[in-house]
Amino acid sequence: MRVVEKLPQSIRVVENIFIPLKDGSKVAAKLWIPEDAEKNPVPVVMEYIPYRKRDFTSRRDAQTHAYLAGHGYASIRVDCRGGGDSDGIMYDEYLKQEIEDGGEVIGWLAKQPWSTGKVGMFGGSWGGFNSLQVAAIRPPALKAIITVVSTDDRYADDMHYMGGAVLNDMLSWGQQFFTQRGRPPDPEIVGERWREMWKLRLDAIHPQIADWMTHQRRDGFWKHGSICENYADIQCAVYAIGGWVDGYSNAVFRMMKGLTCPKKALVGPWGHGRPHFAYPGPMIGYLQEQLRWWDHWLKGKDTGIMTEPAFKAWMQDSIEPKSFYDVRPGRWIAEPAWPTPNVTDRRYALGQGTLSEGAAQAGPVLSIRSPETVGIAGGEWCPFGLGGVGPELPLDQRMDDGGSLVFDSGPLKEKLEVLGAPVAELTLSSDKPRANLIVRLSDIRPDGSVLRVTYGVLNLTHRESHEEPTALEPGKSYKIRLPLNEIAHVFPAGHRLRIAISTAYWPILFPSPDRATLSIASGISSVTLPVRPPRSEDARVPDFQPVEGAPLLPAETLRPAAVVRTLRHDVGSGKIEYRIDRDDGRLKLSHSSTCIETVKANIYRIKDDDPLAAESTVTVSYKMERSGWNIEIRTAVTLTGSATHFRLVTDFDAFEDGVRVYSRTWDSPIARDLV
């Protein structure tokens, strides 16, 4: 990244302002603003998240918000109600209160003497979600948003469920969020009332994962905050950005199809980060791209951004499978809209271990009951784009293919490029009333290594509806349609295609309690690929500017970040332990002399032949300390399951100066609902 030390406009930084809400509460914010904004008002851009502007996001915030302010915007970073130094309690994600507060904040910003009255909103992940959600309530001053690695559908593409199956990331993210909710405000910002505010937060703490797991269907709980329920609610301009290895890239395609407002989309090779710092690269000048967007919609300048193709994506080249890449080779491609007529369907029939183009005749029934450990090579459901800090991406798929039903094509005579969602159409039956179906599309390289390209998951009780699932009738034949995740990939000539089908995908999925055997009719079952031939226009797709930003806030690294992913297999018992240890390091922030650290462990245990042996444990620790203030939060959660129930055991402990000031355990039995 090129650090821009001298910005076009001089700015001042307001460390904290309290923005009043109509119920008497106040939310805390940090403001970067041009020095002369009182005389020459400017548009406002807002980021609205719960992750503590004072410490845990302070360095990244400075890099982004100072840059935007130095280019003529009042850039403000707001802590949500109950987060950081803001009043109140945060009970869960994306509640009606949070969305309404966001609308109020925008109204307040529009009325300030340094504001032109035009506001933009942006953010990644949480901030991407609530940018969409706030846009849907149409605050008059909100003219445009940028939503990065977020979703329009909280059931389909968030860290809770996938295809109606339980994601272990429900625990991984849920426990991190649970721990964050118990952190106190900073005494240097809120003063002596910090302990009172902290006590209110601790007294209200509850394991929201239990709430999420009681809603195993796509009901009103998940429809709230899912803007796909009525895309027409959003009328301001939307720039939707995703990454191919992120867990949320499908939403970009749905929003481009469903939104009726001015819209633009970008999908790069990145994980769950921002395009100017997430791996795999290439990274882009995301902040300059932001400026082009804001200058168009908030200042009325002709930046050319809306005359360029509406949909741009990174077409990924084939590469040796590894747990991380600095850069994923490929090229930028563009389409005037999505869907596009430049993509056509190509059908491949599933034969007896073969994958052949065109129609095929009915063949024998092929059966699969996977070892429960299939999925070990799958990487993480939502890689954070950490790069060399630690392994996150899928490994060589041969490890998982051995426990799957596989169908291989012959060597390709010419290269094949796909853009969009491959679709598996299978005729199958199950010997149990509950079963999971996992379909992977892979690239078999000439050296025999197998690169996972994309995959899809379906809890087969959700085959007709996520709202009204029904048990399978053992032995009955069903026609199943399963779209895989959207992708862009080049299969070179000489490579082969592979479809792999399994009934398990651990530890991405918590297993079905019924160890089902699926019987699949060959010949009449197929996969359809969205084929996009190379176009001469691709060579003329405008490139992005190099990465740049304002300086990070200074900090001393007391312990570097590291991620370790390990696998231990007890051959005698068949037990496997898969462990991810993530240490975000220890930093001393120069602006506040506060030391911060986050340490997290995900531990997944299962047996080859027993889904009821599955056990997922997540532990999280946060520390914040400086002279006269020493806070630590430690939590743990463990999920196990019987044939009829889940069991969720959650611990929460809070410490001040090494003394435990709060401790509680919850033991929550939760009935399985066809999951």
Secondary structure, DSSP 8 states (H G I E B T S, - for coil): -EE-SS-SS-EEEEEEEEEE-TTS-EEEEEEEEETTTTTS-EEEEEEEESS-TTTTTHHHHHHHHHHHHTTT-EEEEEE-TTSTT-SS---STT-HHHHHHHHHHHHHHHTSTTEEEEEEEEEETHHHHHHHHHHTT--TTEEEEEEES--S-TTTSSSSEETTEEBTHHHHHHHHHHHHHT----HHHHGGGHHHHHHHHHHT---HHHHHHT--SS-HHHHTT-GGGGGGG--SEEEEEEETTSTTTHHHHHHHHH--SSEEEEEES--SS-TTT-SSB----HHHHHHHHHHHHHH----STTTS-SEEEEEE------S--SB--EEEEEESSSS-TT-EEEEEEE-SSBEEES------EEEE---TTTTTTS--SS----GGGS--S---THHHHTTSEEEE----SS-EEEEE--EEEEEEEESSS--EEEEEEEEE-TTS-EEEEEEEEEEGGGSS-SSS-----TT--EEEEEE---EEEEE-TT-EEEEEEES--TTTB---SS---EEEETTT-EEEEEE----GGGGG-------EE-----EEEEE--EEEEEEEEETTTTEEEEEEEEEEEEEEETTTTEEEEEEEEEEEEEETTEEEEEEEEEEEEEEEEETTEEEEEEEEEEEEE-SSEEEEEEEEEEEETTEEEEEEEEEEEEE-S--
